[in-house]
Amino acid sequence: MDDSDKIPHRGHEVLEVLARFGGSARNAQIAHALGVSEETVRRLVRTLAQAGKVERVHGGTYLSHPQDAPIYSSALEKNATAKSDIARKAAALIADKMTVFLNVGSTTTYVAEQLRRLSGLTVVTNSIPAIASLAGNNGSRVFLTGGEVMRAERGSFGRTAEALAQQFSYDALIVGADGVSPQHGFVTGNALEADLTRAIAGQAERVIVVADLSKLNKRAPFVACPPALITDFVTERDPDPALADALARWGITTHAAIPAMTEAEAR
């Protein structure tokens, strides 16, 4: 008997969702797409993993075949706890009915999940995972920018994306970065991502960078967003003195995320 014959109907639906998302997704996104609980997704994923169809990572799933499991899958797994804490803290800066731009990235994918708790948002994004999380959720309106789709990034870029994004006035931009340092600020390896952020940064009340401190002193060739335009930096803990001094000099407010257990105890 072929292994696929042992997979329940819902299991095939999980595989279809993963294919639509480009090969990988957070379990919460799969649950939302299928209208089932995350526990149901975890049970289905276990069956699929036993059949060799998928691989499991912390809080997510990706297709086993190399061509269907982009680099982005490993990015979701890396520093997952810190990214979850950062996302929770960043989402606390957003209120119902705000207009928000969310760019591509593993940390912003976690943020998208946290934004599901809010209602009436207007979300503009070039991120396919963010669309999957937020479209049709709690009365929110979601706009996907056009442009060329980059499969590894799971997002759209280019002048068409910029043109759509520039039509909105934002309460907040939430963007990621590949590196952060006292000398170079926030940097990225994707020139088109930097172009998109710069194109709309002047149209936002707040520009919020979300990045964990594993990015400290990592270099990349492009400025993700000039420090003068950034209002807030959300990370998992207090930065070291050199970075803290630079952030203060740039006028950027730092928000150190509280670990989930401590936050629950505080309530």
URTA-V364410 format. One record per backbone hydrogen bond with DSSP energy under -0.5 kcal/mol. NH is the residue of the N-H (numbers start at 1). CO is the residue of the C=O. E is the energy in kcal/mol with one decimal. If there is no record, write none. Layout:
# URTA-V364410
nh=NH co=CO e=E
nh=NH co=CO e=E
This chain:
# URTA-V364410
nh=5 co=2 e=-1.7
nh=6 co=3 e=-1.4
nh=7 co=4 e=-0.9
nh=11 co=8 e=-0.5
nh=12 co=8 e=-1.6
nh=13 co=9 e=-1.6
nh=14 co=10 e=-1.9
nh=15 co=11 e=-2.0
nh=16 co=12 e=-2.1
nh=17 co=13 e=-2.3
nh=18 co=14 e=-2.5
nh=19 co=15 e=-2.1
nh=20 co=16 e=-2.1
nh=21 co=17 e=-2.1
nh=22 co=19 e=-1.3
nh=23 co=18 e=-3.4
nh=25 co=61 e=-2.2
nh=27 co=59 e=-2.8
nh=30 co=26 e=-1.9
nh=31 co=27 e=-2.6
nh=32 co=28 e=-2.1
nh=33 co=29 e=-2.5
nh=34 co=30 e=-2.1
nh=35 co=31 e=-1.5
nh=36 co=31 e=-1.9
nh=41 co=37 e=-1.8
nh=42 co=38 e=-2.8
nh=43 co=39 e=-2.1
nh=44 co=40 e=-2.4
nh=45 co=41 e=-3.0
nh=46 co=42 e=-2.0
nh=47 co=43 e=-1.6
nh=48 co=44 e=-2.4
nh=49 co=45 e=-2.9
nh=50 co=46 e=-2.1
nh=51 co=47 e=-1.3
nh=52 co=49 e=-1.3
nh=53 co=48 e=-2.7
nh=54 co=48 e=-0.7
nh=55 co=62 e=-3.0
nh=57 co=60 e=-2.3
nh=59 co=57 e=-0.6
nh=60 co=57 e=-1.6
nh=61 co=25 e=-2.4
nh=62 co=55 e=-2.3
nh=63 co=23 e=-2.7
nh=63 co=68 e=-0.6
nh=64 co=53 e=-2.2
nh=68 co=65 e=-2.2
nh=69 co=66 e=-1.3
nh=70 co=22 e=-0.5
nh=73 co=70 e=-2.1
nh=74 co=71 e=-0.9
nh=75 co=71 e=-1.3
nh=76 co=72 e=-1.7
nh=77 co=73 e=-1.2
nh=78 co=74 e=-2.0
nh=80 co=77 e=-1.3
nh=83 co=79 e=-2.4
nh=84 co=80 e=-2.3
nh=85 co=81 e=-2.2
nh=86 co=82 e=-2.7
nh=87 co=83 e=-2.5
nh=88 co=84 e=-2.1
nh=89 co=85 e=-2.1
nh=90 co=86 e=-2.8
nh=91 co=87 e=-2.5
nh=92 co=88 e=-1.1
nh=93 co=90 e=-1.6
nh=94 co=91 e=-1.5
nh=97 co=119 e=-1.9
nh=98 co=95 e=-1.5
nh=100 co=98 e=-0.5
nh=100 co=122 e=-3.0
nh=101 co=172 e=-2.2
nh=102 co=124 e=-2.2
nh=103 co=174 e=-1.8
nh=109 co=105 e=-1.2
nh=110 co=106 e=-1.4
nh=111 co=107 e=-1.9
nh=112 co=108 e=-2.3
nh=113 co=109 e=-1.4
nh=114 co=110 e=-1.6
nh=115 co=111 e=-2.2
nh=116 co=112 e=-0.6
nh=116 co=113 e=-0.8
nh=117 co=114 e=-1.5
nh=118 co=115 e=-1.7
nh=120 co=138 e=-2.2
nh=122 co=98 e=-2.5
nh=123 co=121 e=-0.5
nh=123 co=141 e=-3.2
nh=124 co=100 e=-2.8
nh=125 co=143 e=-2.5
nh=126 co=102 e=-0.9
nh=128 co=126 e=-0.6
nh=128 co=154 e=-2.3
nh=129 co=154 e=-0.5
nh=131 co=127 e=-1.7
nh=132 co=128 e=-2.1
nh=133 co=129 e=-1.8
nh=134 co=130 e=-2.4
nh=135 co=131 e=-2.4
nh=136 co=140 e=-0.7
nh=137 co=134 e=-2.1
nh=138 co=136 e=-0.5
nh=140 co=137 e=-2.3
nh=141 co=121 e=-3.0
nh=143 co=123 e=-3.2
nh=145 co=125 e=-2.3
nh=145 co=143 e=-0.6
nh=148 co=157 e=-2.2
nh=150 co=155 e=-3.0
nh=151 co=149 e=-0.7
nh=154 co=150 e=-1.7
nh=155 co=150 e=-1.3
nh=156 co=126 e=-1.7
nh=157 co=148 e=-2.2
nh=162 co=158 e=-2.1
nh=163 co=159 e=-2.5
nh=164 co=160 e=-1.8
nh=165 co=161 e=-2.3
nh=166 co=162 e=-2.1
nh=167 co=164 e=-1.6
nh=168 co=165 e=-1.3
nh=170 co=168 e=-0.5
nh=170 co=203 e=-2.6
nh=171 co=99 e=-2.5
nh=172 co=99 e=-1.5
nh=173 co=206 e=-2.3
nh=174 co=101 e=-2.9
nh=175 co=173 e=-0.5
nh=175 co=208 e=-2.6
nh=178 co=187 e=-2.2
nh=179 co=187 e=-1.6
nh=180 co=215 e=-1.9
nh=181 co=185 e=-1.6
nh=185 co=181 e=-2.0
nh=187 co=179 e=-2.5
nh=187 co=185 e=-0.5
nh=188 co=222 e=-2.9
nh=191 co=189 e=-0.7
nh=194 co=190 e=-1.9
nh=195 co=191 e=-2.3
nh=196 co=192 e=-2.1
nh=197 co=193 e=-2.2
nh=198 co=194 e=-2.5
nh=199 co=195 e=-1.9
nh=200 co=196 e=-0.8
nh=200 co=197 e=-1.0
nh=201 co=197 e=-1.5
nh=203 co=200 e=-2.1
nh=204 co=201 e=-1.2
nh=205 co=170 e=-1.8
nh=206 co=171 e=-0.8
nh=208 co=173 e=-3.5
nh=208 co=206 e=-0.5
nh=209 co=207 e=-0.6
nh=209 co=232 e=-2.7
nh=210 co=175 e=-2.7
nh=211 co=209 e=-0.5
nh=211 co=234 e=-1.9
nh=215 co=212 e=-1.8
nh=216 co=213 e=-1.1
nh=217 co=180 e=-3.3
nh=218 co=215 e=-2.1
nh=222 co=188 e=-2.0
nh=224 co=186 e=-2.2
nh=224 co=222 e=-0.6
nh=225 co=186 e=-0.9
nh=229 co=226 e=-2.1
nh=230 co=226 e=-0.6
nh=230 co=227 e=-1.0
nh=231 co=207 e=-1.9
nh=232 co=207 e=-2.1
nh=233 co=253 e=-2.6
nh=234 co=209 e=-2.9
nh=235 co=233 e=-0.5
nh=235 co=255 e=-2.1
nh=244 co=240 e=-2.9
nh=245 co=241 e=-2.7
nh=246 co=242 e=-1.8
nh=247 co=243 e=-2.8
nh=248 co=244 e=-2.2
nh=249 co=245 e=-2.3
nh=250 co=246 e=-2.1
nh=251 co=248 e=-1.0
nh=252 co=247 e=-2.8
nh=253 co=231 e=-2.7
nh=255 co=233 e=-3.0
nh=256 co=254 e=-0.5
nh=257 co=235 e=-2.9
nh=257 co=255 e=-0.6
nh=263 co=259 e=-2.4
nh=264 co=260 e=-2.1
nh=265 co=261 e=-2.1
nh=266 co=262 e=-2.2
nh=267 co=263 e=-1.3
